[in-house]
Every structure is written in C-alpha cells, then in structure tokens.
Amino acid sequence: MSPTTSTPLNEAPQLPGWDHVVTGKVRELYVPAGVDPAEASEVLVVATDRISAYDHSLQPGIPDKGRVLTAISRFWFDQLTDLVPNHVISASDVPAEVAGRALRCHGLDMVPLECVARGYLTGSGLADYRAGGSVGGHVLPGGLVDASRLDPAIFTPSTKAEAGEHDQNITVAQARDLVGAELADELEHLTLAAYERARTIAAERGILLADTKFEFGRSRTDGTLMLGDEVLTPDSSRFWSADSYVEGRTQPSLDKQFVRNWLTSRASGWHKGTDTPPPPLPADVVEQTRDRYVEAYERLTGERF
C-alpha cells in the first residue's frame, strides 16, 4: 500500500454506474444503477474514514482508516476462506475514486445477529460477568478479572440495533429463539472456528485477539451462508500487544478502544450516556489512533502500509 496519507473520505461520493443506497456508521453501500437494493445480487461496499463510538459519529475522521479496514479485512477473508465462504467478489474491479477502500461483494440478506467471540474477559462481557457471573448464557468461574483469558473462547451473540440504538447482549438460548436452533448452532460453530484460526495467526505476530465480532448473511443468488461486512479489524476487534499483557488491568490496545478511553476520560469533558454530542477529537488523538490502526495492519499482515 502507499505509505503516504490519502485524501480523507468522510462522505458518500457519487460513483458512475452505482446508486448510493445506505449510509452506515463507517461504510457506504451502493448497488448497480437502477437495481432494486432489496434484490441486488451484487453491491459495492466503501469504507470511509469515519469513526464512531458509543453510538455517536465522531469528528474529525481518522486519515486512511477506510483503507486500513479494507486491507485488513481482505487479509482475513483470505485466511478464513477454507472455513467459511465470504462475500468478496473483487477488490480490484472497483471505481477509481474509491480504489483501496472498496469491495465488490455478493448481495446478502443479513442474519439479525452480531456474532461475538470472546477469548478474554473485557468490555461489556466483563460488565455482564461482574453483574451475574455469566456472559451470553455461559456461566464462568469465579475470581476472573479484567483481561482474564477464556479457554475455550465463548460465543456471545448480540442483537443488531437500528441506527442510534444500542446492540443488546443476549444468551445463546435467546439467539436460538431468534433465528432458529439450527442456524444459531451453525453461527456459533463458524464464529468460534474463525476466531480460533485468527487468534492463532495473531499470536504468531505478537498480538492477542481479545474478542471480535462477525456478521453473516445468505447469498441472494443461492442462499449460501457467507461471512460479510468487515472481519477482524480494529473497529470490530480488540487487539492487544502480547509483550505488554498483564491480567487484571486495562490493556494498551491497537484498536478503537483508544478512542473510547479518551472519550470517557476527564480530558474529553464528555459524559457517556448523555444526549450531548461528543467533542471533536484532538489532533494528537487522531494521529495516535491512525498510528494504532496502521500498526495493527503491518503487524498482522507483515506488509508496509
């Protein structure tokens, strides 16, 4: 990839031959011009440089973030392709305006679950454990602390919230009620298989994969269950450096947690849970966030950005 910072992209560009149909927290979704979005067998997914936290879109964006997310996702899709099909058709045959940050993909009807795998206890999983001793319906041993390793890793699904709403952690039993036992069991198997593969690969590169989120959908062409959205990026995962890991404390991270930590610190002056929009990210926070995303890419892939 080019070592120079690219032109930031924070809004949906107009792309000849494609109709813009959805703006997500980070990504813009397009379908071929004139095609019904609900029936499109092919879509164009464009990763912007926007960053969100606590259901707020933050300003400014993080330079090159969309390119990093796309490159990391491509790396992991390739690493997991023998375990589960994925939605990528091409990363090269995309409009020049979004080259490096766009993927042509199969159109999917998405499963209404966030499929989370946890190999370490932290974040909302730690909060659930402290409240009741279990996470996602899995009763865990007593005495666990922040960053305790979980062996084996556990599947802890959550609901997919509408824009502006919060995802809700649910139990595996509730997931079976929501999507059916057969599909829920398949999602659990695929999620944990993909996580364990990724955990092993990351560990070889000195990175601990604390947890991650996958999304799945069925191909509109033949109904195949596929891995979609993004995979194992600093937006959807927690990456910790193995050489600085200490159980029982908050870990230095190579992911979006760095931004979350700043937002909830006294330095931001912002209070989580209020309707007040978060303040703009300071220049040093933007720079350090970009550095963490680039470091994650370089360490995981072995390539220079």
C-alpha positions in Angstrom: 0.0 0.0 0.0 1.1 3.6 -0.5 3.0 4.9 2.5 1.6 8.4 2.1 -1.6 9.6 3.6 -4.5 9.6 1.2 -7.2 12.2 0.7 -9.7 11.7 3.6 -13.1 10.4 2.7 -15.9 11.1 5.2 -19.0 11.4 2.9 -20.5 9.1 0.2 -19.0 10.0 -3.2 -21.0 9.9 -6.4 -19.9 6.9 -8.4 -20.8 6.4 -12.1 -22.8 3.3 -12.6 -23.7 2.9 -9.0 -26.6 4.1 -6.9 -25.9 5.0 -3.3 -28.4 3.3 -1.0 -27.2 3.1 2.6 -25.0 5.2 4.9 -23.7 3.2 7.9 -21.5 4.3 10.8 -18.4 3.8 8.7 -19.4 2.3 5.3 -21.4 3.5 2.3 -23.3 0.9 0.4 -24.0 1.1 -3.4 -25.9 -1.1 -5.9 -25.6 -1.2 -9.7 -27.6 1.7 -11.1 -31.3 1.0 -11.5 -31.2 -2.2 -9.4 -33.7 -2.7 -6.5 -31.5 -2.6 -3.4 -33.6 -5.4 -1.8 -32.9 -7.7 -4.7 -29.3 -6.7 -5.7 -27.1 -9.8 -6.1 -24.0 -7.5 -6.1 -23.1 -4.5 -4.0 -20.2 -2.1 -3.6 -19.0 -1.5 -0.1 -17.0 1.6 0.5 -15.1 2.2 3.8 -14.9 5.8 4.8 -12.5 7.4 7.3 -15.3 8.0 9.8 -15.0 6.6 13.3 -17.8 6.0 15.8 -18.0 5.2 19.5 -20.9 4.8 21.9 -23.4 5.2 19.0 -22.0 8.6 18.0 -20.2 9.5 14.9 -17.1 11.4 15.8 -15.3 14.3 14.2 -12.9 14.5 12.5 -12.3 11.2 10.8 -9.1 9.2 11.0 -6.9 9.6 7.9 -6.5 6.3 5.9 -8.8 4.4 8.3 -11.1 3.2 5.5 -8.1 1.9 3.5 -6.7 0.1 6.6 -10.0 -1.5 7.4 -10.4 -2.7 3.8 -6.9 -4.1 3.6 -7.1 -5.9 7.0 -10.5 -7.4 6.0 -9.1 -8.6 2.7 -6.2 -10.3 4.6 -8.5 -12.1 7.0 -11.1 -13.1 4.4 -8.2 -14.9 2.6 -7.1 -16.6 5.9 -10.6 -17.9 6.6 -11.8 -18.9 3.2 -11.4 -22.6 3.8 -13.6 -22.3 6.9 -16.4 -20.2 5.6 -17.3 -18.6 2.3 -17.2 -14.7 2.3 -19.0 -12.1 0.3 -16.0 -10.6 -1.6 -16.1 -10.7 -5.4 -13.3 -8.3 -6.2 -11.1 -5.7 -4.6 -9.6 -4.5 -7.8 -12.6 -4.1 -10.2 -13.9 -1.0 -8.3 -14.4 2.6 -9.3 -11.0 4.5 -9.3 -12.5 7.1 -6.9 -12.6 4.5 -4.1 -9.8 2.2 -5.0 -8.2 0.7 -1.9 -11.2 1.3 0.2 -13.9 -0.5 -1.7 -15.0 -4.1 -2.3 -17.4 -5.5 -4.8 -19.4 -8.1 -2.9 -22.3 -10.6 -3.2 -25.6 -9.1 -2.0 -26.6 -10.8 1.2 -29.7 -11.0 3.3 -28.0 -10.5 6.7 -28.7 -12.6 9.8 -30.0 -10.3 12.5 -27.2 -11.2 15.0 -23.9 -9.8 15.9 -21.8 -13.0 16.3 -19.2 -12.2 19.0 -16.3 -14.5 20.1 -14.5 -13.7 23.3 -11.1 -15.2 24.2 -10.5 -12.7 27.0 -12.9 -11.2 29.5 -13.2 -7.4 29.0 -15.6 -4.7 27.8 -19.3 -5.5 28.0 -18.5 -9.1 28.7 -16.7 -8.1 31.8 -19.6 -5.9 32.9 -22.0 -8.8 32.4 -19.8 -11.2 34.3 -19.5 -8.8 37.2 -23.2 -8.4 37.3 -24.2 -12.0 37.3 -21.2 -14.3 36.8 -22.1 -15.3 33.2 -21.6 -13.9 29.7 -24.0 -14.8 26.9 -25.5 -17.6 29.0 -22.1 -19.1 29.7 -21.5 -19.4 33.5 -17.9 -18.6 34.1 -15.6 -19.5 37.1 -15.4 -17.1 40.0 -12.5 -14.8 40.5 -12.0 -13.7 36.9 -10.7 -10.1 36.4 -10.3 -7.7 33.5 -8.4 -9.4 30.7 -8.6 -12.9 32.1 -8.1 -15.4 29.3 -11.0 -17.7 28.4 -10.2 -21.2 27.3 -12.1 -22.2 25.3 -13.3 -19.0 23.8 -17.1 -18.4 24.1 -19.8 -17.3 21.7 -21.8 -14.4 23.0 -24.3 -13.1 20.5 -26.0 -9.7 20.5 -28.9 -8.2 18.7 -28.3 -5.8 15.7 -29.7 -2.4 16.7 -31.1 0.2 14.4 -29.1 3.3 13.8 -28.8 5.3 17.0 -29.8 2.4 19.2 -27.6 0.1 21.3 -26.8 -3.6 20.5 -28.0 -5.8 23.3 -26.1 -8.8 24.6 -28.2 -11.9 24.6 -27.8 -15.5 25.5 -27.1 -18.3 23.1 -30.6 -19.7 24.0 -32.1 -16.4 23.0 -30.2 -16.4 19.8 -31.7 -19.9 19.0 -35.2 -18.5 19.7 -34.4 -15.5 17.4 -33.0 -17.3 14.3 -33.7 -20.9 15.0 -31.6 -23.6 16.7 -30.0 -25.0 13.5 -28.8 -21.6 12.2 -27.7 -20.4 15.7 -25.6 -23.6 16.2 -24.0 -23.1 12.8 -23.2 -19.5 13.5 -21.7 -20.5 16.9 -19.5 -23.1 15.2 -18.3 -20.8 12.4 -17.7 -17.9 14.8 -15.5 -19.9 17.1 -13.7 -21.7 14.3 -12.9 -18.3 12.6 -11.9 -16.8 16.0 -9.6 -19.6 16.9 -7.9 -19.5 13.5 -7.4 -15.8 13.8 -6.3 -16.0 17.4 -3.5 -18.4 16.4 -2.4 -16.3 13.5 -2.4 -13.1 15.5 -0.4 -14.7 18.4 2.3 -15.7 15.9 2.7 -12.0 15.2 2.8 -10.9 18.9 -0.9 -9.8 19.1 -3.6 -11.1 21.4 -7.0 -11.2 19.8 -9.2 -10.4 22.9 -12.5 -10.5 21.1 -14.1 -9.9 17.8 -17.5 -9.5 16.0 -18.6 -11.3 12.8 -21.7 -10.8 10.7 -23.2 -13.4 8.4 -25.7 -13.4 5.6 -27.2 -15.6 3.0 -26.4 -15.0 -0.7 -29.3 -13.8 -2.7 -28.2 -15.9 -5.6 -28.1 -19.4 -4.0 -28.7 -19.0 -0.2 -25.2 -19.8 0.8 -24.3 -18.7 4.3 -21.4 -16.2 4.0 -19.2 -14.1 6.1 -20.0 -10.5 5.4 -19.3 -6.9 6.4 -15.7 -6.5 7.8 -13.6 -9.1 9.6 -11.1 -8.8 12.4 -10.4 -5.1 12.0 -9.5 -2.6 14.8 -13.1 -1.4 14.5 -14.6 -4.9 15.2 -12.0 -6.4 17.4 -9.7 -5.8 20.4 -6.1 -6.3 19.6 -3.5 -6.3 22.5 0.3 -6.5 22.3 1.3 -9.8 23.8 4.5 -8.3 25.3 2.6 -5.7 27.4 -0.2 -8.0 28.5 -0.9 -8.1 32.3 -4.0 -9.8 33.6 -6.2 -7.6 35.8 -5.7 -4.2 34.2 -6.9 -2.3 31.1 -4.6 -3.3 28.2 -2.9 -0.9 25.8 -4.8 -1.5 22.5 -4.2 -1.4 18.8 -7.9 -0.7 18.0 -10.8 1.7 18.6 -10.7 1.3 22.3 -8.1 4.0 22.4 -10.7 6.5 21.2 -13.3 5.1 23.7 -10.9 5.6 26.5 -10.2 9.2 25.6 -14.0 9.9 25.3 -14.6 8.5 28.8 -11.6 10.3 30.4 -11.7 13.6 32.1 -9.7 15.1 29.3 -12.7 14.9 26.9 -15.1 16.7 29.3 -17.9 14.4 27.9 -20.2 12.1 29.8 -21.1 8.8 28.3 -24.9 8.2 28.2 -25.9 11.8 27.6 -27.6 13.2 24.5 -24.8 15.8 24.1 -22.6 15.0 21.1 -19.0 14.2 21.9 -16.4 16.9 21.4 -14.1 16.8 18.4 -11.2 14.5 18.7 -7.9 16.4 19.4 -5.2 16.2 16.7 -3.0 14.1 18.9 -5.8 11.5 19.5 -6.5 11.4 15.7 -2.8 10.9 15.0 -2.3 8.2 17.6 -5.5 6.4 16.5 -4.2 6.3 12.9 -0.8 5.0 14.2 -2.5 2.2 16.1 -4.6 1.1 13.1 -1.6 1.2 10.8 0.5 -0.8 13.3 -2.2 -3.4 13.6 -2.3 -3.8 9.8 1.5 -4.0 9.5 2.0 -6.5 12.3 -0.9 -8.7 11.3 -0.1 -8.8 7.5 3.7 -8.4 7.5 3.2 -5.7 4.9 4.1 -2.0 5.0 1.2 0.5 4.7 
